[in-house]
Amino acid sequence: MRRVAVASFIGTAIEFYDFYCYGTAAALVLNQAFFPTLDPVNATLASLSTYAVAFAARPLGSVLFGHFGDRVGRKSVLVVSLLLMGLSTACVGLLPGYDSWGIWAPVVLTLLRFLQGIGLGGEWGGAALLAVEHAPRSRRGLYAAFPQLGPSVGFFAATGVFWLLSSVLDDQTFRSWGWRVPFLLSFLLVGVGLFVRLKISETPVFAKVRDAQEAARVPAVEVLRSHPRELLLAAGGMIVAYGLFYTATTYCLAYATGTLGIARSTMLALSLVACLFLAAGTWLAATRSDAAGRRRLVLAGSVLSAGWGLVLFPLLDTAQPVLIALGIGGALFCMGVVYGPMGAYLPELFSTRVRYSGASLAYNLGGVLGGAVAPLVATRLQSAFGSASVGWYLSAMAVLSLLCVLALPETRERELT
């Protein structure tokens, strides 16, 4: 189990590092590197739109990798998803800007972002299943906490690298080539991830289904036929986690540096501090879910999120570093309380024949509804109605997730069949 925990954790940490590198760069530099002919607001929207492309691709990745994950096995699919994500990310670091390639630069950038989304769409479900299907029933929440910590560590690493580069390079150098370094590091990280993942075994739950020749022929179709309610409600339950995260990180980074005039290095440092709150909320809720239940903790996190949505932007608008860290950190803690138990909750909602496809689709459909549009909607709301309207938008997403999870059952005592 230690090897499985390490493999699921390292893989998700690396893939989310790749994914968040793009989000940080989109908020800070991609608007000028790839959309220099647009005015600042539209350039930011264009940059965030390429960022959102990956969320549209993630459900496709869920279907593609889920199909083979439910038919061939979890392990081999996770190796392919890691390669796809890592190489797509590294190629962003090599991509010439608008000044060199003209219109083809943003076109290829969008394609690479799309491939990132395909790769991540297959990653989370497999990593969660790797932990959950190996774990004893009474400790599934504990072992599922390890892949759930991947986003915290990946975000911390991506932000940390950007912060370091912003601190040691002047602005012109950072915008010229410094922002590419975090992407190029993906070459090294992919090698580490592959070394770890190739040493793990197939999950015993799936091996039993495979040996009995009971694998679903077309898993995605079977999910839609046999688990439509669980799929839609679980996707709705994920909306608030995505909305909180990408508003509190990508959008708030662009808002604070662009609108409030806070230094880039300061905001990146505050984001590093806030990330610790995310890790704490994720670990606390995931490990407690074995005793308290998954559903109860997700509901509690949704209630906390609804309240904190109204607090976040008043704290940001003070432009005081301590209060900004508190605002973003509190939002990420609430997100972690929702997100932590989902590592075990989503897989437990689906049968083994379609678990990879079902859990991945629910997870990534929630990303389309909550993560892809959140920075775009927030940018429009703030420009039209002020920052308070973004807080109300976050609270509305929390209420929607709360209602969806209320309609789902508790799964802590379920056998994985």
VENMO-V492033 format. One record per backbone hydrogen bond with DSSP energy under -1.0 kcal/mol. CO is the residue of the C=O (numbers start at 1). NH is the residue of the N-H. Records with the same first field share a line. If there is no record, write none. Layout:
CO = NH, NH
This chain:
1 = 5
2 = 6
3 = 7
4 = 8
5 = 9
6 = 10
7 = 11
8 = 12
9 = 13
10 = 14
11 = 15
12 = 16
13 = 17
14 = 18
15 = 19
16 = 20
17 = 21
18 = 22
19 = 23
20 = 24
21 = 25
22 = 26
23 = 27
24 = 28
25 = 29, 30
29 = 33
30 = 34
31 = 35
33 = 98
35 = 38
39 = 43
40 = 44
41 = 45
42 = 46
43 = 47
44 = 48
45 = 49
46 = 50
47 = 51
48 = 52
49 = 53
52 = 55, 56
53 = 57
54 = 58
57 = 61
58 = 62
59 = 63
60 = 64
61 = 65
62 = 66
63 = 67
64 = 68
65 = 69
66 = 70
68 = 72, 73
74 = 78
75 = 79
76 = 80
77 = 81
78 = 82
79 = 83
80 = 84
81 = 85
82 = 86
83 = 87
84 = 88
85 = 89
86 = 90
87 = 91
88 = 92
89 = 93
97 = 101
98 = 102
101 = 104
102 = 105
103 = 107
104 = 108
105 = 109
106 = 110
107 = 111
108 = 112
109 = 113
110 = 114
111 = 115
112 = 116
113 = 117
114 = 118
115 = 119
116 = 120
117 = 121
120 = 124
123 = 127
124 = 128
125 = 129
126 = 130
127 = 131
128 = 132
129 = 133
131 = 135
136 = 139
137 = 140
139 = 143
140 = 144
144 = 148
145 = 149
147 = 150
149 = 153
150 = 154
151 = 155
152 = 156
153 = 157
154 = 158
155 = 159
156 = 160
157 = 161
158 = 162
159 = 163
160 = 164
161 = 165
162 = 166
163 = 167
164 = 168
165 = 169
170 = 174
171 = 175
172 = 176
173 = 177, 178
174 = 179
177 = 180
178 = 181
180 = 184
181 = 185
183 = 186
184 = 187
185 = 189
186 = 190
187 = 191
188 = 192
189 = 193
190 = 194
191 = 195
192 = 196
193 = 197
194 = 198
196 = 199
197 = 200
203 = 207
204 = 208
205 = 209
206 = 210
207 = 211
208 = 212
209 = 214
210 = 213
218 = 222
219 = 223
220 = 224
221 = 225
222 = 226
223 = 227
227 = 231
228 = 232
229 = 233
230 = 234
231 = 235
232 = 236
233 = 237
234 = 238
238 = 242
239 = 243
240 = 244
241 = 245
242 = 246
243 = 247
244 = 248
245 = 249
246 = 251
247 = 252
249 = 253
250 = 254
251 = 255
252 = 256
253 = 257
254 = 258
255 = 259, 260
256 = 262
263 = 267
264 = 268
265 = 269
266 = 270
267 = 271
268 = 272
269 = 273
270 = 274
271 = 275
273 = 276
274 = 278
275 = 279
276 = 280
277 = 281
278 = 282
279 = 283
280 = 284
281 = 285
282 = 286
283 = 287
284 = 288
285 = 289
288 = 291, 292
289 = 293
293 = 297
294 = 298
295 = 299
296 = 300
297 = 301
298 = 302
299 = 303
300 = 304
301 = 305
302 = 306
303 = 307
304 = 308
305 = 309
308 = 311, 312
311 = 315
312 = 316
313 = 317
316 = 319
320 = 324
321 = 325
322 = 326
323 = 327
324 = 328
325 = 329
326 = 330
327 = 331
328 = 332
329 = 333
330 = 334
331 = 335
332 = 336
333 = 337
334 = 338
335 = 339
336 = 340
340 = 343
341 = 344, 345
342 = 346
344 = 348
346 = 349
347 = 350
351 = 354
354 = 358
355 = 359
356 = 360
357 = 361
358 = 362
359 = 363
360 = 364
361 = 365
362 = 366
364 = 368
365 = 369
366 = 370
367 = 371, 372
373 = 377
374 = 378
375 = 379
376 = 380
377 = 381
378 = 382
379 = 383
380 = 384
381 = 385
382 = 386
386 = 389
387 = 390, 391
388 = 392
389 = 393
390 = 394
391 = 395
392 = 396
393 = 397
394 = 398
395 = 399
396 = 400
397 = 401
398 = 402
399 = 403
400 = 404
401 = 405
402 = 406
405 = 408
411 = 414
415 = 417
